Structures are given as structure tokens and as C-alpha cells.
Amino acid sequence: MHPQMPLPARVPAHANEEGDGIVVGNGPVIIDAYIDFQCPFCRMFEEASGPLLDAMVSEGQVTLVYHPMGFLDAMSTSRYSTRASAASGCASDGGKFMEYLYTLFANQPPEGGPGLSDEELIALGRQVGLTDAFAVCVRDGLHLDWPPYVTARAAERGVSSTPTVLVEGAIVRPHPSLIRAAVGAALHSGV
């Protein structure tokens, strides 16, 4: 573990070994997606590439690792990026990370405002079937020290913008056809 950035006291369920991402699927090709729930381009990436990523996970081709960052905290008046990322950690604890991710992007607040309140984040969680444990996790800020860790680890990897997509560690433009081509090449090379 990196000496400057210790692992947070609590890491969400389904986190990767490094503790800086949520793992979805178990295919041979690793896709890392660095996202920020405040980032409009991340929402566009998810709308364009989400169906492809879901299909590749379902078909057992890829392991998708989402890294929800607090990159754009300055773009809201309430550290929305960090709070939304922490809430996504709570959703992962409840086994509904992807459902919550889609809902957060579908209800993305504009940059420059306060973002969604904790109660609004909880209400979105209830829409996807998360329970009182999720509400307690968000209200108590159980994962608030996780997004800064994710963000610091991303910076160490050279990630300087969101969305950033890596296929087997190589940066790929976040476009469905380019991701599909990179995954296909990795599968053919016998990853």
C-alpha cells in the first residue's frame, strides 16, 4: 500500500484489492472506469457505453472496476462529488452499486449548485431497493473518507480527468466502439 495514502478505515463491500474501486463482474479483461457523479461527460459516457459494458460483464468477458472520485468537489457548494461517491459505496454495501450508479447519473444535478442533499441521495437509493442500512450509512458518512483515497490513487496512476477508461491498464477513449475494440484485442491476445 502507498505510504502517503493509507487505506480508509472502511472500504465498501465489493471493493478491489487496492480498495480504490468497486468490482463488477469477473471476466478476464480488466476495465477501470474513473468517474465523478458531478461530471456531465461521465453521464454521457455511461449513457453511451453502459449497455456495452453491462453486456460484456454479463457475457463474462470483462471485470469492470468503477473508481468514483471526488474530483469535482469544487464544482458544487457541498462537496457533492465526494458525498455522491460515498453514497455509492453505501449502495455497494447494499449490493446495488450499478443500479445506484445509473440512478445518480439519471438525476445528476447541474455543476455549480449544491448538488443533491443527503436525503435526496437516500431517496434515490430507496428507488433502487436499498434499505434503512443504506440510509444510515449515508447519514452517518460511513464512506466519506473513501472518495479522497480513490481520488489520490487515481492521481498516482496519472488520471487527471473524468471519465478516464483503461483497458488492461492502457487508456482508451471512453467511446463504446473503441472500448469494444480494446477488449477484443485483449481477449485475442489471451489475457
Steps between C-alpha positions, in 0.01 A plus 500: 500500500621850422661656808351849448141383458392239755194292428189658655368343818196378304503383140170416326394143439608363159808725491810387313815388681643854498175627650462779244225361277182295496525174307219391268527167319787253483616480139864472391538855361522780758329831421559786743252787479586818691182700544357792692126515564510880446665466157267551199743316271489202738124492467533512120761220517268287713203562270706411191716217636293361789305248288821368341678475836199321652495253210875429527465441876197271444688304232794449736745692280598774744544597860388859531652707780329832568704765682255769625710811560451824688673678212242776446425591863578864420220499239235482772444686824467182706781263393237320294751281312639358824157460658355325192805274473472414870131423448593270210724316748200462727303367200777247436469388863131442422577304182353760263803695376415493128133577551596796718765619254240513221255686724762753612589582140132513396442757779828689463481854637650792307856605572541806721201434726470316827452159343254256650454499877572189704124448532464518120787251463317270743172540310673393177635197684152403612387518133747221415405288800761601757392474863534684828859377535582705189330807649701463821822456302436824306379702800793389715750565220648153540687516169586873486873429537491255208462739198812704594694172508357398159587844361856491636559149361367618161746792501782253574396309188510819294122543474437873464147516358170317510390281342827312453475144374784248509486159334770274645675812632507688167295817460218468246279786389164452678305402187315168462661393171852577627437316828359202309806494271744518795319221685493288185874550449568407863286186476676394179843554654402250770482728803 
